Amino acid sequence: MKWFTATTWCWNCNIQAYGKRVSYMSYFYILLAFLHSRRYNCFMNKEARQISRLGIMGGTFDPIHFGHLVTAEGARYEYKLDKVIFIPTGQPPHKQNIKRTEPWSRFEMTRLAVATNPFFEISPLEIERPGPSYTIDTVQEIARLFPGTQIYFITGADAVSEILIWKKVEQILSICRFIAATRPGYKLGETWKKIDELPQDLKKNILCMEVPALAISSTGIRQRVREGRPIKYLLPESVEEYITSNNIYQD
């Protein structure tokens, strides 16, 4: 079982990552991710058989913020999940032309954000995998690593409509359940009409969960940084410090 294959890059000064030269600081983040993956691998080997319900929190996390964390914790409590794994996206297939922060910086921000919650873990699964990050590939890999475990894919209600156009959506819904997080009073409207078109045995795998009305978005945080406006209390302090010290979102 090998979750981290990119660490051999660290020792080569001519490393190329995603077509761009990696800085020495990036070597540090890659090594840090490797050390974390060793701990995660230990968790997998020792506890995988004891986990009956596992949450997956996917996203670009550019940056991760309290909205993500509140949603994940709410899903963990509501559906009695044993663990929630945060999986930063490598190359989102639906955001090919959007400029993103380099993957290992997004991984590090996510690692910092989840470090204080013993029920949260992080995996570089999608960052390691070349090509577009399709949910079906991730879900199948998680199902292989956690046989017999009920998998819950946590996402926002505004992303539910996209589920219906994702690659192999029916196959995804046959492997895991989706938790669609909504703001109190939020109406899915037309989305539920589309969901109703799914076969009954798949439709029941889409669940709704209300979370506190946190009007926080990664896009808004990036914009605030560019404008020199405060982002305190929108994300963990450790992530804010990382953004500031590495001059992320300044361009």
N, C-alpha and C positions, 0 to 999 in steps of 0.2 A: 504494500500500500504506500504510494508515494504521492504526496500532495504538492511538493515543491521541487521543480526541476530547473528553475532559473538560477539557482544559487551558484552554479559553476561559472556563471558570468562574472562574478565578483572579482575574480583574480586576474582578469584579462583587461589590461589598460586600453585595449582597442575595442571595448564592448560597444555594440550597436543595439539599441532597444527601440523597436517600432520605428526603425529608420532614422533615429536621432541618437547622437552620442550621449551616453549617460554620464552625469557629473560624478565626482567622487562622493558627494553627499548622497547621491542615489545609491552608490554601493552600500553605504551605511544602512539605508532603508531596506535594501534587498537582504542584507545580512540579518537585520532585525526581524524581517519577515520570516527568514529561514529559521531563526531561533524560536520564533513564535510557532512556526509550523511544526517544529519538533515537539513543542509542548502540546499542540493540538493533536498531533499524531498519537501522542501518548494517551490523550483523552479518548481518541477514537478507539484505540486498542483495548483500553481498560473499561470504558463505559458504554460503548456502542450497543452492547447486548442488553443494557439496562434501560435504554431509552425507548419509550413507547410512543412518544409524541415529540416531533422535532419541527421547529419553525425555521424557515429560510427567509431572510430579509435581504432582498437584492436591490441594487440601485447603483447609480454612478457615485453617489455620496460626494458631491463636488460643490460644497462640502457637506458632510454629515451634520445634522442639527437636532435640536430637541424634539422636533416633530417626528423624526425617524425613531428616536429612542423611546418616546412616549408610546408610539404606535406598537413598537416591538414588545415593550413591557406590558402594555394593555392586552396584546394578543397572547402573550405568555400566561398571564393570569386568567384571562377569560376562557382559554381553551386548554388550560392545564398543560402547557408545553414544558418538557423537561429542559430543553435548551433552545436557544435561538442562534442560528449561525448567520452572521453578516457576510455577504459575498459581494464585494465591490465588482462592478462590471468592468470587463476589459475593453471590448469594442462593441458598444450598443448597436445592434443592427438598424434601429430606427433613429439613430442620432449620428450617422456617418459623417455629416458635413458640419457638425457642431464642434467648436474648439473646446477641448477638455483639459483639465489638469492631468499631468502624466500619472499613470496608474499607481505607481508605488507611493506617490505623495498622497493620493486618495486612500490608499490602503493604510498608510501611517495615520492619517487623520481619523479613520474609522477605528483603528486599533486603540488610539488614545481615548476615543469617545466611549468605547465599550469596556475599557479596562477595569472599571470599578464595579461592574455588575457580574457576579459569579455565574449567572445564567446565560450570559452572552459569550459567544465565541466569534472568531473571524477566520475566514479561509481565503487564500489567494487563488482558488480554483479557476475562476474565470480570467483573472489577469494572466495566469500561466498559459492558458489555452490559446493557441493562435487562431486568428480569424474572428468573425463576429461572435458575440456571446449570446447564443440562443438558449432560452430558458429550458427547452426540452433536454438539451445536452447536460445542463446542470442538474436538473431534477433526476434524470436517469443515473447520473454519477452518484448523487446523494443516496438514491434508492439502492444502488449497488453496495455502497459503503455501510448503509444502515438497513440491512434486510429485515423485513417484518415490522419496520417502524412506520407509523402514520406520519406523513409529511404535510406540513402546512406552509404554503407560499404566501407571505404577507406582502400586500401591496396597497396602494391608495385607491379609493373608489374612482378617482378620475382616470385611473389606468385600467379599470375593468373593461371599458369599451375596447381598449387595445388588445385585451386578451383574445377577443374573437378574431383578430387578424394575425395573432402570433403564429409562428411556425408550429404546425402539428398540435393545435390547441386541444383537440379531443384526446390525443395521446397524453398530453400533460395532465388534463383533468382526470384521466384514468389512473394516474400515478399519485397525484397529490390533491389536496384541497386548497382552494384560494380563500384567504381572508381579506376582504375588501374593507379597508378602514375608511370611515366617513366622519365628517363633522356632525355634531348634533343637529338634526333637522334637515340634513342634506338629502335630497331626493335623487335617486338614480334615473328616474324617468325612462327615457328611451333606451337606456342601457339594459334595463330589466326586460324590455320587450325583445331585445336581441338575445338575451340569455335564455328567455323562454323558448327560443327556437332550438335550443340544445336538447339532446336526448335527456330524459328524466334522470337516468342514472348518473349523468355528468352534471346536470344543472344543480343537483343537491350538493355538489362539491364546491359551490361558490357561496361563501358565508359573508355576512355583513357584521361589522363591529363599529360602534360609535366610540370616538376618542375625543378628548377635550378639544375645543375649537382653537387650535394653535395655528394662526395665520403666518406660518413660517415657510419659506421656500429657499432652496439653494440658489436659485436665480436671483432672488431678492438680496440674499447675503452677499453674493458676488458683486452685485450692483452697489450695495452700500460700501463695500471695501473700496471700490473704484472711486466712489464719490467722497471718501474720507469720513463716512458716517459710522457711528458705533455699531458693533455687532454683539456687544456684551448681552448676555441673557438670552441670546438666540441659539447658542450652541455651547458645548462644554468649554470651560476656561482653557483646558489643555489644547483644544483644537484652535481656539482663538489665538493662543500664544504661538502655535505652530504656523498659522497663516501669517501672523505679523512678522515672526522671525525669519520666515522664508520668502517674504514679499510676494505671496501668492495673490492672484486676482488684481494686481496693480496695473497690468497692461490693458 
